[in-house]
Amino acid sequence: MLRIDPEKMEALEKWAADEFRSINGQIEWIIDQALRKNGRLKKKKIHGKDPS
């Protein structure tokens, strides 16, 4: 269960709709971006090469 205040949830719902994502998909995308930005998750390789 995710606990989030109603104002943030409303903003998240709008953002997800603007990008044609589900709320779950949007949350996963936000988390993925934050982890990558902070060096907590390795970049995905595309066809064996780094996406530099």
CHARMM-style PDB file with segment names, atoms N, HN, CA, C and O in Angstrom:
ATOM      1  N   MET     1       0.842  -1.166   0.000  1.00  0.00      PROA
ATOM      2  CA  MET     1       0.000   0.000   0.000  1.00  0.00      PROA
ATOM      3  C   MET     1       0.895   1.239   0.000  1.00  0.00      PROA
ATOM      4  O   MET     1       1.890   1.303   0.722  1.00  0.00      PROA
ATOM      5  N   LEU     2       0.534   2.188  -0.795  1.00  0.00      PROA
ATOM      6  HN  LEU     2      -0.274   2.136  -1.382  1.00  0.00      PROA
ATOM      7  CA  LEU     2       1.244   3.458  -0.864  1.00  0.00      PROA
ATOM      8  C   LEU     2       0.426   4.517  -0.159  1.00  0.00      PROA
ATOM      9  O   LEU     2      -0.752   4.711  -0.458  1.00  0.00      PROA
ATOM     10  N   ARG     3       1.051   5.192   0.769  1.00  0.00      PROA
ATOM     11  HN  ARG     3       2.008   5.034   1.013  1.00  0.00      PROA
ATOM     12  CA  ARG     3       0.374   6.293   1.461  1.00  0.00      PROA
ATOM     13  C   ARG     3       0.924   7.594   0.908  1.00  0.00      PROA
ATOM     14  O   ARG     3       2.119   7.870   1.013  1.00  0.00      PROA
ATOM     15  N   ILE     4       0.056   8.379   0.325  1.00  0.00      PROA
ATOM     16  HN  ILE     4      -0.915   8.155   0.239  1.00  0.00      PROA
ATOM     17  CA  ILE     4       0.453   9.644  -0.264  1.00  0.00      PROA
ATOM     18  C   ILE     4      -0.675  10.641  -0.053  1.00  0.00      PROA
ATOM     19  O   ILE     4      -1.850  10.285  -0.133  1.00  0.00      PROA
ATOM     20  N   ASP     5      -0.319  11.882   0.215  1.00  0.00      PROA
ATOM     21  HN  ASP     5       0.636  12.172   0.280  1.00  0.00      PROA
ATOM     22  CA  ASP     5      -1.385  12.840   0.491  1.00  0.00      PROA
ATOM     23  C   ASP     5      -2.179  13.131  -0.785  1.00  0.00      PROA
ATOM     24  O   ASP     5      -1.638  13.032  -1.886  1.00  0.00      PROA
ATOM     25  N   PRO     6      -3.439  13.484  -0.645  1.00  0.00      PROA
ATOM     26  CA  PRO     6      -4.334  13.661  -1.790  1.00  0.00      PROA
ATOM     27  C   PRO     6      -3.842  14.665  -2.838  1.00  0.00      PROA
ATOM     28  O   PRO     6      -4.041  14.457  -4.034  1.00  0.00      PROA
ATOM     29  N   GLU     7      -3.211  15.737  -2.399  1.00  0.00      PROA
ATOM     30  HN  GLU     7      -3.049  15.906  -1.426  1.00  0.00      PROA
ATOM     31  CA  GLU     7      -2.718  16.740  -3.354  1.00  0.00      PROA
ATOM     32  C   GLU     7      -1.610  16.165  -4.239  1.00  0.00      PROA
ATOM     33  O   GLU     7      -1.579  16.418  -5.443  1.00  0.00      PROA
ATOM     34  N   LYS     8      -0.707  15.397  -3.644  1.00  0.00      PROA
ATOM     35  HN  LYS     8      -0.732  15.191  -2.666  1.00  0.00      PROA
ATOM     36  CA  LYS     8       0.364  14.770  -4.417  1.00  0.00      PROA
ATOM     37  C   LYS     8      -0.208  13.699  -5.342  1.00  0.00      PROA
ATOM     38  O   LYS     8       0.239  13.557  -6.480  1.00  0.00      PROA
ATOM     39  N   MET     9      -1.183  12.954  -4.863  1.00  0.00      PROA
ATOM     40  HN  MET     9      -1.547  13.070  -3.938  1.00  0.00      PROA
ATOM     41  CA  MET     9      -1.791  11.910  -5.685  1.00  0.00      PROA
ATOM     42  C   MET     9      -2.482  12.509  -6.900  1.00  0.00      PROA
ATOM     43  O   MET     9      -2.389  11.973  -8.004  1.00  0.00      PROA
ATOM     44  N   GLU    10      -3.168  13.610  -6.696  1.00  0.00      PROA
ATOM     45  HN  GLU    10      -3.244  14.046  -5.799  1.00  0.00      PROA
ATOM     46  CA  GLU    10      -3.844  14.287  -7.802  1.00  0.00      PROA
ATOM     47  C   GLU    10      -2.821  14.760  -8.848  1.00  0.00      PROA
ATOM     48  O   GLU    10      -3.043  14.610 -10.049  1.00  0.00      PROA
ATOM     49  N   ALA    11      -1.708  15.327  -8.385  1.00  0.00      PROA
ATOM     50  HN  ALA    11      -1.527  15.449  -7.409  1.00  0.00      PROA
ATOM     51  CA  ALA    11      -0.663  15.782  -9.301  1.00  0.00      PROA
ATOM     52  C   ALA    11      -0.054  14.595 -10.044  1.00  0.00      PROA
ATOM     53  O   ALA    11       0.230  14.688 -11.238  1.00  0.00      PROA
ATOM     54  N   LEU    12       0.146  13.494  -9.348  1.00  0.00      PROA
ATOM     55  HN  LEU    12      -0.084  13.419  -8.378  1.00  0.00      PROA
ATOM     56  CA  LEU    12       0.688  12.283  -9.956  1.00  0.00      PROA
ATOM     57  C   LEU    12      -0.257  11.720 -11.009  1.00  0.00      PROA
ATOM     58  O   LEU    12       0.183  11.317 -12.086  1.00  0.00      PROA
ATOM     59  N   GLU    13      -1.542  11.690 -10.708  1.00  0.00      PROA
ATOM     60  HN  GLU    13      -1.899  12.017  -9.833  1.00  0.00      PROA
ATOM     61  CA  GLU    13      -2.540  11.200 -11.665  1.00  0.00      PROA
ATOM     62  C   GLU    13      -2.541  12.039 -12.939  1.00  0.00      PROA
ATOM     63  O   GLU    13      -2.614  11.496 -14.041  1.00  0.00      PROA
ATOM     64  N   LYS    14      -2.459  13.360 -12.791  1.00  0.00      PROA
ATOM     65  HN  LYS    14      -2.399  13.801 -11.896  1.00  0.00      PROA
ATOM     66  CA  LYS    14      -2.440  14.240 -13.951  1.00  0.00      PROA
ATOM     67  C   LYS    14      -1.168  14.028 -14.770  1.00  0.00      PROA
ATOM     68  O   LYS    14      -1.222  13.946 -15.998  1.00  0.00      PROA
ATOM     69  N   TRP    15      -0.029  13.939 -14.090  1.00  0.00      PROA
ATOM     70  HN  TRP    15       0.015  14.005 -13.093  1.00  0.00      PROA
ATOM     71  CA  TRP    15       1.248  13.732 -14.767  1.00  0.00      PROA
ATOM     72  C   TRP    15       1.220  12.412 -15.541  1.00  0.00      PROA
ATOM     73  O   TRP    15       1.638  12.365 -16.698  1.00  0.00      PROA
ATOM     74  N   ALA    16       0.737  11.351 -14.916  1.00  0.00      PROA
ATOM     75  HN  ALA    16       0.398  11.389 -13.976  1.00  0.00      PROA
ATOM     76  CA  ALA    16       0.646  10.046 -15.573  1.00  0.00      PROA
ATOM     77  C   ALA    16      -0.251  10.136 -16.810  1.00  0.00      PROA
ATOM     78  O   ALA    16       0.102   9.620 -17.870  1.00  0.00      PROA
ATOM     79  N   ALA    17      -1.387  10.775 -16.681  1.00  0.00      PROA
ATOM     80  HN  ALA    17      -1.674  11.194 -15.820  1.00  0.00      PROA
ATOM     81  CA  ALA    17      -2.306  10.917 -17.821  1.00  0.00      PROA
ATOM     82  C   ALA    17      -1.664  11.723 -18.947  1.00  0.00      PROA
ATOM     83  O   ALA    17      -1.827  11.389 -20.120  1.00  0.00      PROA
ATOM     84  N   ASP    18      -0.936  12.779 -18.597  1.00  0.00      PROA
ATOM     85  HN  ASP    18      -0.803  13.051 -17.644  1.00  0.00      PROA
ATOM     86  CA  ASP    18      -0.265  13.599 -19.603  1.00  0.00      PROA
ATOM     87  C   ASP    18       0.754  12.804 -20.409  1.00  0.00      PROA
ATOM     88  O   ASP    18       1.001  13.109 -21.575  1.00  0.00      PROA
ATOM     89  N   GLU    19       1.347  11.785 -19.792  1.00  0.00      PROA
ATOM     90  HN  GLU    19       1.146  11.536 -18.844  1.00  0.00      PROA
ATOM     91  CA  GLU    19       2.370  10.978 -20.448  1.00  0.00      PROA
ATOM     92  C   GLU    19       1.841   9.607 -20.876  1.00  0.00      PROA
ATOM     93  O   GLU    19       2.617   8.717 -21.226  1.00  0.00      PROA
ATOM     94  N   PHE    20       0.521   9.446 -20.846  1.00  0.00      PROA
ATOM     95  HN  PHE    20      -0.109  10.168 -20.562  1.00  0.00      PROA
ATOM     96  CA  PHE    20      -0.142   8.207 -21.283  1.00  0.00      PROA
ATOM     97  C   PHE    20       0.384   6.978 -20.540  1.00  0.00      PROA
ATOM     98  O   PHE    20       0.608   5.922 -21.132  1.00  0.00      PROA
ATOM     99  N   ARG    21       0.576   7.146 -19.225  1.00  0.00      PROA
ATOM    100  HN  ARG    21       0.394   8.004 -18.745  1.00  0.00      PROA
ATOM    101  CA  ARG    21       1.010   6.038 -18.375  1.00  0.00      PROA
ATOM    102  C   ARG    21      -0.047   5.794 -17.307  1.00  0.00      PROA
ATOM    103  O   ARG    21      -0.855   6.668 -16.994  1.00  0.00      PROA
ATOM    104  N   SER    22      -0.022   4.588 -16.759  1.00  0.00      PROA
ATOM    105  HN  SER    22       0.635   3.878 -17.013  1.00  0.00      PROA
ATOM    106  CA  SER    22      -0.831   4.315 -15.575  1.00  0.00      PROA
ATOM    107  C   SER    22      -0.133   4.988 -14.390  1.00  0.00      PROA
ATOM    108  O   SER    22       1.031   5.378 -14.488  1.00  0.00      PROA
ATOM    109  N   ILE    23      -0.836   5.119 -13.295  1.00  0.00      PROA
ATOM    110  HN  ILE    23      -1.781   4.802 -13.216  1.00  0.00      PROA
ATOM    111  CA  ILE    23      -0.211   5.695 -12.106  1.00  0.00      PROA
ATOM    112  C   ILE    23       0.932   4.797 -11.649  1.00  0.00      PROA
ATOM    113  O   ILE    23       1.996   5.293 -11.280  1.00  0.00      PROA
ATOM    114  N   ASN    24       0.727   3.490 -11.667  1.00  0.00      PROA
ATOM    115  HN  ASN    24      -0.137   3.086 -11.967  1.00  0.00      PROA
ATOM    116  CA  ASN    24       1.784   2.557 -11.291  1.00  0.00      PROA
ATOM    117  C   ASN    24       2.994   2.719 -12.205  1.00  0.00      PROA
ATOM    118  O   ASN    24       4.132   2.754 -11.736  1.00  0.00      PROA
ATOM    119  N   GLY    25       2.747   2.818 -13.503  1.00  0.00      PROA
ATOM    120  HN  GLY    25       1.823   2.789 -13.884  1.00  0.00      PROA
ATOM    121  CA  GLY    25       3.830   3.007 -14.464  1.00  0.00      PROA
ATOM    122  C   GLY    25       4.575   4.305 -14.212  1.00  0.00      PROA
ATOM    123  O   GLY    25       5.800   4.350 -14.326  1.00  0.00      PROA
ATOM    124  N   GLN    26       3.853   5.353 -13.872  1.00  0.00      PROA
ATOM    125  HN  GLN    26       2.858   5.316 -13.780  1.00  0.00      PROA
ATOM    126  CA  GLN    26       4.474   6.647 -13.601  1.00  0.00      PROA
ATOM    127  C   GLN    26       5.346   6.579 -12.351  1.00  0.00      PROA
ATOM    128  O   GLN    26       6.452   7.120 -12.333  1.00  0.00      PROA
ATOM    129  N   ILE    27       4.853   5.919 -11.313  1.00  0.00      PROA
ATOM    130  HN  ILE    27       3.954   5.480 -11.328  1.00  0.00      PROA
ATOM    131  CA  ILE    27       5.624   5.776 -10.080  1.00  0.00      PROA
ATOM    132  C   ILE    27       6.901   4.982 -10.368  1.00  0.00      PROA
ATOM    133  O   ILE    27       7.979   5.360  -9.909  1.00  0.00      PROA
ATOM    134  N   GLU    28       6.790   3.893 -11.117  1.00  0.00      PROA
ATOM    135  HN  GLU    28       5.914   3.585 -11.490  1.00  0.00      PROA
ATOM    136  CA  GLU    28       7.974   3.106 -11.463  1.00  0.00      PROA
ATOM    137  C   GLU    28       8.966   3.940 -12.262  1.00  0.00      PROA
ATOM    138  O   GLU    28      10.171   3.853 -12.025  1.00  0.00      PROA
ATOM    139  N   TRP    29       8.482   4.746 -13.204  1.00  0.00      PROA
ATOM    140  HN  TRP    29       7.503   4.816 -13.396  1.00  0.00      PROA
ATOM    141  CA  TRP    29       9.355   5.595 -14.019  1.00  0.00      PROA
ATOM    142  C   TRP    29      10.082   6.624 -13.140  1.00  0.00      PROA
ATOM    143  O   TRP    29      11.282   6.843 -13.301  1.00  0.00      PROA
ATOM    144  N   ILE    30       9.353   7.249 -12.217  1.00  0.00      PROA
ATOM    145  HN  ILE    30       8.377   7.071 -12.086  1.00  0.00      PROA
ATOM    146  CA  ILE    30       9.951   8.239 -11.317  1.00  0.00      PROA
ATOM    147  C   ILE    30      11.033   7.593 -10.457  1.00  0.00      PROA
ATOM    148  O   ILE    30      12.122   8.146 -10.306  1.00  0.00      PROA
ATOM    149  N   ILE    31      10.736   6.438  -9.901  1.00  0.00      PROA
ATOM    150  HN  ILE    31       9.851   5.989 -10.023  1.00  0.00      PROA
ATOM    151  CA  ILE    31      11.701   5.735  -9.067  1.00  0.00      PROA
ATOM    152  C   ILE    31      12.923   5.343  -9.887  1.00  0.00      PROA
ATOM    153  O   ILE    31      14.055   5.525  -9.437  1.00  0.00      PROA
ATOM    154  N   ASP    32      12.707   4.810 -11.080  1.00  0.00      PROA
ATOM    155  HN  ASP    32      11.788   4.663 -11.446  1.00  0.00      PROA
ATOM    156  CA  ASP    32      13.804   4.415 -11.970  1.00  0.00      PROA
ATOM    157  C   ASP    32      14.715   5.607 -12.268  1.00  0.00      PROA
ATOM    158  O   ASP    32      15.938   5.499 -12.179  1.00  0.00      PROA
ATOM    159  N   GLN    33      14.109   6.747 -12.624  1.00  0.00      PROA
ATOM    160  HN  GLN    33      13.115   6.835 -12.696  1.00  0.00      PROA
ATOM    161  CA  GLN    33      14.891   7.942 -12.933  1.00  0.00      PROA
ATOM    162  C   GLN    33      15.701   8.405 -11.723  1.00  0.00      PROA
ATOM    163  O   GLN    33      16.873   8.757 -11.862  1.00  0.00      PROA
ATOM    164  N   ALA    34      15.097   8.408 -10.556  1.00  0.00      PROA
ATOM    165  HN  ALA    34      14.146   8.122 -10.444  1.00  0.00      PROA
ATOM    166  CA  ALA    34      15.792   8.838  -9.339  1.00  0.00      PROA
ATOM    167  C   ALA    34      16.952   7.898  -9.002  1.00  0.00      PROA
ATOM    168  O   ALA    34      18.033   8.356  -8.630  1.00  0.00      PROA
ATOM    169  N   LEU    35      16.732   6.596  -9.129  1.00  0.00      PROA
ATOM    170  HN  LEU    35      15.854   6.224  -9.431  1.00  0.00      PROA
ATOM    171  CA  LEU    35      17.790   5.635  -8.843  1.00  0.00      PROA
ATOM    172  C   LEU    35      18.956   5.796  -9.810  1.00  0.00      PROA
ATOM    173  O   LEU    35      20.115   5.769  -9.395  1.00  0.00      PROA
ATOM    174  N   ARG    36      18.661   5.962 -11.089  1.00  0.00      PROA
ATOM    175  HN  ARG    36      17.720   5.984 -11.426  1.00  0.00      PROA
ATOM    176  CA  ARG    36      19.726   6.141 -12.081  1.00  0.00      PROA
ATOM    177  C   ARG    36      20.477   7.450 -11.858  1.00  0.00      PROA
ATOM    178  O   ARG    36      21.706   7.480 -11.926  1.00  0.00      PROA
ATOM    179  N   LYS    37      19.755   8.517 -11.595  1.00  0.00      PROA
ATOM    180  HN  LYS    37      18.757   8.493 -11.540  1.00  0.00      PROA
ATOM    181  CA  LYS    37      20.366   9.830 -11.389  1.00  0.00      PROA
ATOM    182  C   LYS    37      21.338   9.809 -10.208  1.00  0.00      PROA
ATOM    183  O   LYS    37      22.362  10.492 -10.227  1.00  0.00      PROA
ATOM    184  N   ASN    38      21.017   9.038  -9.204  1.00  0.00      PROA
ATOM    185  HN  ASN    38      20.185   8.484  -9.189  1.00  0.00      PROA
ATOM    186  CA  ASN    38      21.834   8.990  -7.998  1.00  0.00      PROA
ATOM    187  C   ASN    38      22.814   7.814  -7.973  1.00  0.00      PROA
ATOM    188  O   ASN    38      23.407   7.516  -6.936  1.00  0.00      PROA
ATOM    189  N   GLY    39      22.978   7.155  -9.107  1.00  0.00      PROA
ATOM    190  HN  GLY    39      22.496   7.397  -9.950  1.00  0.00      PROA
ATOM    191  CA  GLY    39      23.948   6.074  -9.214  1.00  0.00      PROA
ATOM    192  C   GLY    39      23.595   4.829  -8.433  1.00  0.00      PROA
ATOM    193  O   GLY    39      24.476   4.042  -8.088  1.00  0.00      PROA
ATOM    194  N   ARG    40      22.326   4.639  -8.150  1.00  0.00      PROA
ATOM    195  HN  ARG    40      21.609   5.278  -8.430  1.00  0.00      PROA
ATOM    196  CA  ARG    40      21.877   3.476  -7.378  1.00  0.00      PROA
ATOM    197  C   ARG    40      21.449   2.310  -8.262  1.00  0.00      PROA
ATOM    198  O   ARG    40      21.216   1.205  -7.771  1.00  0.00      PROA
ATOM    199  N   LEU    41      21.345   2.558  -9.558  1.00  0.00      PROA
ATOM    200  HN  LEU    41      21.534   3.456  -9.956  1.00  0.00      PROA
ATOM    201  CA  LEU    41      20.908   1.538 -10.495  1.00  0.00      PROA
ATOM    202  C   LEU    41      21.746   1.677 -11.753  1.00  0.00      PROA
ATOM    203  O   LEU    41      21.902   2.776 -12.285  1.00  0.00      PROA
ATOM    204  N   LYS    42      22.282   0.564 -12.226  1.00  0.00      PROA
ATOM    205  HN  LYS    42      22.155  -0.328 -11.794  1.00  0.00      PROA
ATOM    206  CA  LYS    42      23.109   0.600 -13.420  1.00  0.00      PROA
ATOM    207  C   LYS    42      22.267   0.901 -14.649  1.00  0.00      PROA
ATOM    208  O   LYS    42      21.089   0.550 -14.714  1.00  0.00      PROA
ATOM    209  N   LYS    43      22.892   1.559 -15.623  1.00  0.00      PROA
ATOM    210  HN  LYS    43      23.849   1.844 -15.570  1.00  0.00      PROA
ATOM    211  CA  LYS    43      22.204   1.835 -16.883  1.00  0.00      PROA
ATOM    212  C   LYS    43      22.003   0.527 -17.623  1.00  0.00      PROA
ATOM    213  O   LYS    43      22.837  -0.376 -17.557  1.00  0.00      PROA
ATOM    214  N   LYS    44      20.883   0.438 -18.330  1.00  0.00      PROA
ATOM    215  HN  LYS    44      20.205   1.172 -18.384  1.00  0.00      PROA
ATOM    216  CA  LYS    44      20.592  -0.759 -19.122  1.00  0.00      PROA
ATOM    217  C   LYS    44      21.454  -0.770 -20.356  1.00  0.00      PROA
ATOM    218  O   LYS    44      21.708   0.270 -20.963  1.00  0.00      PROA
ATOM    219  N   LYS    45      21.903  -1.954 -20.725  1.00  0.00      PROA
ATOM    220  HN  LYS    45      21.696  -2.799 -20.232  1.00  0.00      PROA
ATOM    221  CA  LYS    45      22.664  -2.105 -21.956  1.00  0.00      PROA
ATOM    222  C   LYS    45      21.712  -2.425 -23.087  1.00  0.00      PROA
ATOM    223  O   LYS    45      20.758  -3.183 -22.912  1.00  0.00      PROA
ATOM    224  N   ILE    46      21.973  -1.847 -24.249  1.00  0.00      PROA
ATOM    225  HN  ILE    46      22.748  -1.232 -24.392  1.00  0.00      PROA
ATOM    226  CA  ILE    46      21.162  -2.102 -25.427  1.00  0.00      PROA
ATOM    227  C   ILE    46      22.012  -2.890 -26.413  1.00  0.00      PROA
ATOM    228  O   ILE    46      23.026  -2.387 -26.898  1.00  0.00      PROA
ATOM    229  N   HSD    47      21.612  -4.110 -26.711  1.00  0.00      PROA
ATOM    230  HN  HSD    47      20.789  -4.519 -26.317  1.00  0.00      PROA
ATOM    231  CA  HSD    47      22.332  -4.984 -27.648  1.00  0.00      PROA
ATOM    232  C   HSD    47      23.808  -5.105 -27.270  1.00  0.00      PROA
ATOM    233  O   HSD    47      24.683  -5.079 -28.136  1.00  0.00      PROA
ATOM    234  N   GLY    48      24.079  -5.238 -25.960  1.00  0.00      PROA
ATOM    235  HN  GLY    48      23.368  -5.259 -25.257  1.00  0.00      PROA
ATOM    236  CA  GLY    48      25.432  -5.428 -25.490  1.00  0.00      PROA
ATOM    237  C   GLY    48      26.280  -4.179 -25.407  1.00  0.00      PROA
ATOM    238  O   GLY    48      27.467  -4.269 -25.093  1.00  0.00      PROA
ATOM    239  N   LYS    49      25.713  -3.019 -25.676  1.00  0.00      PROA
ATOM    240  HN  LYS    49      24.749  -2.946 -25.932  1.00  0.00      PROA
ATOM    241  CA  LYS    49      26.472  -1.776 -25.644  1.00  0.00      PROA
ATOM    242  C   LYS    49      25.857  -0.825 -24.628  1.00  0.00      PROA
ATOM    243  O   LYS    49      24.649  -0.849 -24.394  1.00  0.00      PROA
ATOM    244  N   ASP    50      26.699   0.016 -24.026  1.00  0.00      PROA
ATOM    245  HN  ASP    50      27.680   0.036 -24.217  1.00  0.00      PROA
ATOM    246  CA  ASP    50      26.198   1.040 -23.111  1.00  0.00      PROA
ATOM    247  C   ASP    50      25.517   2.134 -23.916  1.00  0.00      PROA
ATOM    248  O   ASP    50      26.028   2.537 -24.961  1.00  0.00      PROA
ATOM    249  N   PRO    51      24.358   2.629 -23.444  1.00  0.00      PROA
ATOM    250  CA  PRO    51      23.640   3.683 -24.173  1.00  0.00      PROA
ATOM    251  C   PRO    51      24.211   5.075 -23.880  1.00  0.00      PROA
ATOM    252  O   PRO    51      23.499   5.938 -23.365  1.00  0.00      PROA
ATOM    253  N   SER    52      25.472   5.296 -24.201  1.00  0.00      PROA
ATOM    254  HN  SER    52      26.050   4.595 -24.619  1.00  0.00      PROA
ATOM    255  CA  SER    52      26.134   6.582 -23.919  1.00  0.00      PROA
ATOM    256  C   SER    52      25.643   7.700 -24.771  1.00  0.00      PROA
ATOM    257  OT1 SER    52      26.112   8.830 -24.638  1.00  0.00      PROA
TER     258      SER     52
END
